[in-house]
Amino acid sequence: MSKVIGIDFSKQTFDVSFREENKLLHEVYANNLKGFKRVH
């Protein structure tokens, strides 16, 4: 089974979307070091 992750960057934020157990999950993070650390 393959996984698909969508990432969209803007100046202020970036959005991350992915499917997990037939649910579509979407989160928005600040486009800075703190935001990138939250994703990891």
Order of alpha helices (4+ residues) and beta strands (2+ residues): beta-beta-beta-alpha
